[in-house]
C-alpha cells in the first residue's frame, strides 16, 4: 500500500479522539504516503502532527454542485487504501467518488467492512480501534503528543485551573449555567488557583459574567488557538468544563479533567479520554441546571 488516505471530518472532540487511530495507521504504514482528508478547522493541527505526509481539505460540497463534486472526486482518486474514520453518510458516499478502492469503513462493498453489530454502542475510541483491527491493524501505541502545544499567553500563573464554560451555540443544553461556573471560580481562587477561562471570541460574554463575580479569573477567550489551549491545559492543575472540544484537548495532553454532561449526549460513547485511554471524572445530569456547585467541587477534591 503505497498511498493511504485517512478520512476524518468531524468536530474537534471527534478529531482529538482520532489521535490514537492516526498514530496506529502511521505505525502500520511506515513507508506509505499517508494523506488526511479533513475540514478546514483541523487542517493546521493535522499538518503539525507527525502522522501525515499531506493534508487535504474537504469543502463538503453540496451534492447538487456537480463541478465541486468532480473536484472532490479528483482529490479522492489514486489511493491504494482508504480508512474512513468518519463513517458518516457523507464519507460513505466518498467510496464511489474515490473509485471503490480498498476501503475500511461501513460502505457497501468495503474490503475491510466494520461489520460489528454493536459498533453504534461503543465509545468512539474503542469503535475505531475495532474497525482498524478488522483491517489488520493490531498495534495501537499511545500517541506522542509532544508536538501538540503552542505559546501560553503572557501573565498566566503556574497555579491555575482551566474553565471551559462554552459549548456549541446550537446546543445550549450542553452548558452548565454560567452563574455556577462563576461560583466555582470563586472557590478555586479562594483555594489559591487562578481560574483561566478559555473559549472562542463569541464566548467572551460568559467570561465577563464569571469575572464579574470573580475578578481574579483571567479571560483568555478568543486569545488562544488549539495548540495554545493544549499548552495551557498541560500546565494546569485541573480543567473543568462542558462536553466540548477544548476538554478533549485537555484530557488528551494528560490534564486532570472534570467533564460535565447533560442528557443530550452519552459519555459512554463520546467522553474525552486521556493518555492510554484513561477516563476523566464525568458528572452527568439530564438538565445541567440541576448540577450543583457542591457536587462539582466535591469531584475536584
N, C-alpha and C positions, 0 to 999 in steps of 0.2 A: 504494500500500500504506500505509494509514493506521495499522493496528495490526499489529505484528510481534511474534511470540513466538519466543524462543530457548530451547531445552531443553538443559540441561547439569546432570547429576545427580551425576556420578562422584566418585571420590576426589580428595584435594587435588591430587595431581600432575596428574591429568587436567584438573582445573579450571584450574590455572595454565597448562597448555598451551593452553587455550582463550582466553587473554587476547588473542592476536593475532586469531583469528576474531571475538571480541567487538568489537574495535576496527574490524575491516573491515565488520562488519554495521552498526555505528553510523554509520560513514562513508558507507556506501551508502544508508542511510535517514535522512538528517539531519532530515527533517521528520516522521518517523513517531513514534508512541508505541511504544517498544521495551520489551518486558517479558521478564524472565528467569524461567524455571521451574527451580528448583534444590532441593537438600535443605537442611535446617536448618543444618548446619555451615558452609555457604558463603554464607548469605543476607546476613549482616552485611558480609562482604567485598564482595559484589556491590553492596550499597547504597552503599558508599563509592566505588565506581568511577564513572567518568563515562559509562558505556556504556548504562545502563538507566534508564528512567523509572519503572519499577516492578519489584518482585521478588516472585514468588510462591513459596511453599514447598510442595514436593511431599511429602505424608506417606507416599508409597509404600504405599498401602493394599493389603491382601490382596485377591486377585481375588474371593474369596467374600464380601467385605464390601460388599454392594450399596449401602448408604447412603453409605459413604465413596467408592465409585467414582462414584456420581452427583454427589457434591460436587466431586470432581476434574473430572468432565466439564463441570460448570458453569464451573469455572476455565478450562478449555481452549477453551471456545466463544467465538466472536466475533472471532477473529483472521483477518486477510486473508492472512497468510503465516506459516509456521512453519519455522524452521531447527532441525532435530533434530540437534544436535551429539553427542548421546549415542549414537545409532544402536544401542541395545541392543534386546533382545527386548521389554523393558518399554516403553521410549519409543516403539518402533514401534507397539505396541498403542494408544498415545495418538492415533494418526492417526484411528482410528474414533471414539474418545471426543470428539475435537475437531470432529467433523462433516465430516471429509475436506476441510479447507481446502487451499489451495495449500501444498505441502509439499516441503521439501528434506530428503532422508534416504534410507532404504532400504525404507520401507513400500511394499507393492504398491499402485499407484495414485498414487504421488507425481508431482506435476507436474514436479519437478526431481529425478529419481532419481540417486543416486550409483551409477552403473552400472559404474564402473571395476572390471574383474575382478581387478585387483591391489590393491584397497583394503586388504585384510587383511594385506598385506605392506609397507605404507607406514608410516613414522613418523606418530604422531598429528598432528603439526603439518602435514606435507605432505598427509596424508589429508584433514584438514578443509579445507585450502586448496583441494584438488582438488574436494571436494564443493561448496564455495561458488562456485568458478569455473563449475561446471556450472549454477549457479543465477543466473549473471550478475554475480557479484562478482569483479572483476579487479584492484582496488586493495587492497593489503594493507600499510597503513602500520605502521611499528614502533610498538607501543602505548606511549603515555606513561604511565609508572608512577610519576610524581611523587606521586600520591595514595596510593601504597602505602607506608605507613610509620607506625610508632607510636612510643611512648616507650621509649627504651632504659633498662633498669634502672640505677639508681644504682650507681656503683662499677665500671662496665665500662670498662676501659682502652682507649686508642686502638689499641695494638699487640696485636691478638688474632687468634685463629683459631677458627672455629666447628667444633665436633664434633657430629655427629648419629649417636649410637650405636644409636638405636632403629629400629624399623620395625613394620609390622603384627604384632600379637601372635600372630595365627593363622598367620603365615608366618615361623617362626624361621630358616629357611634364608637369608632375606634379610639376616641380621645378621652382620656381621663380629664375631668374638669380642671381648668387652669387654676382655679382657686385652691384645689388640693395640691397641685404642684407648688403653688406659692407657699402654702403652709409647710410642705415638706422641705422646701428651700430654706425656710427659717430654721427648721430643726437641724438641717445639715450645717448651716452657718454657725448655729449655736454649738455644734459639736466640733467645730474647727475646720470644716471643709468648705471651700468656696464653690457654690453651685455655678456650673458653666452651662448656659442654655444654648443648644445647637439646633439648627434647622435652616430652612430656606428663608430668603428675604421676606416672603409672604407670611411667615410665621412670626415676624417681629412683634405684632400686637400681643401675642402670647407671652413673649419675653418681657414686654413692657408691663404686663399685668403682674408677672412674677416679681420683677424688680420693684414695682410699686410697694409690694408687701415685704420684699427682702432686698434692700439696696446693696447688700454685699454680693448679690449674684452678678455674674458677668454675662452680658448679652453678646453672643457670637453668631446670632442668626444672620445669614447672608454673607458671612465673612470667611466661610470655610468651604473648600471643595471636598470631595470624597477622601482623597489621601490625607488631608489635614484632619478630618474627623477621625480617621483611623489613628493618626498620630496622637491626637488629644486623648482618645479612649485608651490607648496603650499606656499612657501615663496616669490615668485617672484611678482613684481608689474604687469607684463603682460607677455604673451607669444605670439610670432609671428612666424608663420611657415606654411609650406606647408601642404597639406592634407595627413597626415601620422600619424602613431601610437602614437608617443610622444605627439602630440597635443591633441589626445583623452585623454591621461592620465592627461595632464594639465587641460583640461576642467573638467574632472570628479572630480578632487580634489578642484575645485572652483576657479582656476586661471582665471583671465580675459584673454581672448584669441581673437586673430585676425587670422583667418584661410584663407589661400589663395588657391583658387580653379581654375584649368584650365577647359577647356571644356570637359576633359576626364571623369570627374565624376560629378554627380548631387548632390550638397549639400543637396537638399531636401530629398534625400534618405540615405545619408551616413555621413553627417556632424557630428563632435563631439558635444556632448551635456553635459551640466553641471548638477549640483545637481538639482534634481526635474525636469529634462528635459529642463532646460533653454538653449537657443541658444547662441553661441558665435557670435562675429562680423564676418560676412562672406564677403569676397571680391572675385569676380569671373570675369575672363577674358577668352575668348576662347583660347587665346595664352597668357601665363603668361608674356611673354616678353613685352606685351602691358600694363602691370600693372605698374604704375609709383610709385616711392618712395613717391611722394607728396600725392598720394591717400592713401597709407598705413599709412603715418604719420598723415594724417587727421583723419583716423579711430582711431588711438591711442588717439587723442585729444578728 
